[in-house]
């Protein structure tokens, strides 16, 4: 049986890395007493597949993970049992059963939507956004490798300021193997401070009928 979990990584876990998040989720599943399917080989691990790693400091409300079980458990029962064991910072929102033939999350993910709050003022933000979108190419360097940021940004626009009057952006970024846009790099390309932002993933887009709503 394959279950798809939709969960939130909240602010109390903002500085928890991907591997620690994975381990926290695994511990919650074990403590929930679910009949987890384990990998083969010398070191057996529960079969858990997360859609996409969040960079350190980024929160999310639409994170996805697939979990395989040796025996069928009603999704609502599984949800209640995991919720009772989830650590602070992980909020379980929904669980549904998916077909074994469904593509793995990491193969199906296509894009991610983010809300980005600028903690420092950035004069002329609207003009900067317009120039960014009008650019045919935006050469960048990541880990000593050159790449073009522009095709990785599917959508970029201003949204309402937050309650403190800080500027906020909506970004839809390509999220594929070897072709992933990062919110901090977009802010840097706009001329802002990539360290003075708050980033929150709003949605993960999956291919075809798997798309998250």
C-alpha positions in Angstrom: 0.0 0.0 0.0 1.3 3.4 -0.9 0.2 6.5 1.0 0.8 10.1 0.1 1.3 12.5 2.9 0.7 16.3 2.6 2.3 18.1 5.5 3.6 21.5 6.6 7.1 22.4 7.8 6.3 25.3 10.1 8.5 28.1 11.5 9.7 26.2 14.5 11.5 23.8 12.1 12.7 26.5 9.8 16.4 25.8 10.5 16.0 22.0 10.3 17.8 20.6 7.3 16.3 18.1 4.8 18.0 15.0 6.2 16.9 15.9 9.8 13.4 16.6 8.5 13.4 13.2 6.8 14.5 11.5 10.1 11.9 13.4 12.1 9.2 12.2 9.8 10.5 8.6 9.9 10.5 8.6 13.7 6.9 9.8 13.7 5.9 7.0 11.3 7.7 4.4 13.4 6.1 5.6 16.7 2.7 5.6 15.0 3.1 1.8 14.7 2.4 1.7 11.0 3.5 -1.5 9.1 6.3 0.2 7.2 7.8 -1.4 4.1 11.5 -1.6 4.3 14.2 -1.4 1.7 16.2 -4.5 0.8 19.9 -4.9 1.5 22.2 -4.9 4.5 20.8 -1.6 6.0 17.1 -1.7 5.9 15.2 1.6 5.9 11.5 2.5 5.7 10.5 3.2 2.2 9.8 6.9 2.3 10.1 9.3 -0.7 9.9 13.1 -0.3 9.1 15.3 -3.3 11.7 18.0 -3.0 14.2 19.2 -0.4 13.6 22.6 1.1 16.7 24.8 1.5 17.6 25.5 5.1 15.5 28.4 6.5 12.6 27.7 4.2 9.2 26.7 5.4 6.4 25.0 3.5 2.7 24.2 3.7 2.3 21.7 0.8 5.2 19.3 1.3 4.7 15.8 0.0 6.0 12.4 1.0 5.1 8.9 -0.2 5.2 6.1 2.3 4.8 2.4 1.6 3.1 -0.1 3.9 3.2 -3.9 4.0 -0.4 -4.0 5.1 -3.4 -1.8 4.3 -4.3 0.9 6.8 -7.2 3.3 6.2 -5.8 6.8 5.3 -7.8 8.6 8.0 -6.5 6.1 10.7 -3.0 6.6 9.4 -3.4 10.3 9.5 -4.6 10.3 13.1 -1.9 8.0 14.3 0.9 10.0 12.7 -0.5 13.3 13.9 -0.3 11.9 17.5 3.4 11.3 17.1 4.5 14.2 14.9 7.1 16.5 16.5 6.6 20.2 16.9 7.2 21.8 13.5 5.6 19.1 11.4 1.9 19.4 10.8 0.1 16.6 9.0 -2.6 18.0 6.8 -3.8 15.1 4.6 -3.2 11.5 3.6 -4.5 9.8 0.5 -3.8 6.4 -1.1 -2.1 6.5 -4.5 -1.5 3.7 -7.0 1.7 1.7 -7.0 2.0 2.6 -10.7 2.1 6.3 -9.9 5.4 8.0 -10.8 7.7 8.7 -7.8 7.4 12.2 -6.5 10.9 13.2 -7.4 10.2 12.1 -11.0 6.8 13.8 -11.2 7.6 17.2 -9.6 7.7 20.1 -12.2 7.5 23.4 -10.3 7.1 25.0 -6.9 5.3 28.2 -5.9 6.8 30.4 -3.1 5.9 33.4 -1.1 9.0 35.5 -0.4 9.1 38.4 2.1 11.9 41.0 1.7 13.1 42.0 5.1 15.0 45.0 3.8 13.7 47.7 1.5 14.5 47.4 -2.2 13.9 50.6 -4.1 12.4 50.4 -7.5 11.2 46.9 -7.0 8.5 47.0 -9.7 11.1 48.2 -12.3 13.5 45.5 -11.2 10.9 42.8 -11.7 10.0 44.2 -15.1 13.7 44.1 -16.2 14.1 40.6 -14.8 11.1 39.3 -16.8 12.2 41.1 -20.0 15.6 39.6 -19.9 16.3 36.9 -22.5 19.0 35.4 -20.3 20.3 35.8 -16.8 23.7 34.0 -16.5 24.6 32.9 -13.0 27.1 30.7 -11.2 26.1 28.0 -8.7 28.7 25.7 -7.1 31.2 26.9 -9.7 28.9 26.0 -12.6 27.4 28.5 -15.0 23.6 28.3 -15.6 20.8 30.6 -16.9 18.4 31.6 -14.2 15.8 33.2 -16.5 14.1 29.9 -17.8 13.9 28.6 -14.3 11.5 31.4 -13.3 8.0 30.6 -14.6 6.3 33.5 -12.8 7.4 36.5 -10.7 5.2 39.3 -9.4 4.5 41.5 -6.5 1.8 40.7 -4.0 0.4 42.6 -1.1 2.8 43.7 1.6 2.8 41.9 4.9 1.4 43.4 8.1 4.7 45.1 8.8 4.7 46.8 5.4 7.5 44.6 4.0 7.5 43.8 0.3 6.4 40.4 -0.7 6.8 38.4 -4.0 5.2 35.4 -5.5 7.5 33.1 -7.5 6.8 30.0 -9.5 10.1 28.2 -10.0 11.0 25.2 -12.1 11.8 22.3 -9.8 13.4 19.5 -11.7 16.6 17.5 -11.5 19.5 19.7 -12.7 17.0 22.5 -13.4 15.8 24.0 -10.2 15.2 27.7 -9.4 15.9 29.1 -6.0 14.1 32.1 -4.4 17.3 33.5 -2.9 19.0 33.6 -6.3 16.0 35.4 -7.8 16.2 38.0 -5.0 19.9 38.3 -5.6 19.4 38.8 -9.3 16.9 41.6 -8.4 19.5 43.4 -6.5 18.2 42.4 -3.0 20.0 40.7 -0.1 19.4 36.9 -0.5 20.1 36.5 3.2 17.4 39.0 4.3 14.3 37.2 3.1 11.7 34.8 4.4 10.7 32.0 2.0 7.6 29.8 2.3 6.6 27.2 -0.2 3.0 27.4 -1.1 2.5 24.6 -3.5 4.2 21.7 -5.4 3.1 21.1 -9.0 3.3 17.5 -10.2 3.0 16.3 -13.7 -0.5 15.7 -15.2 -3.2 14.3 -13.0 -1.0 14.3 -10.0 -0.9 18.1 -9.8 -1.4 19.4 -6.3 -4.2 21.9 -5.8 
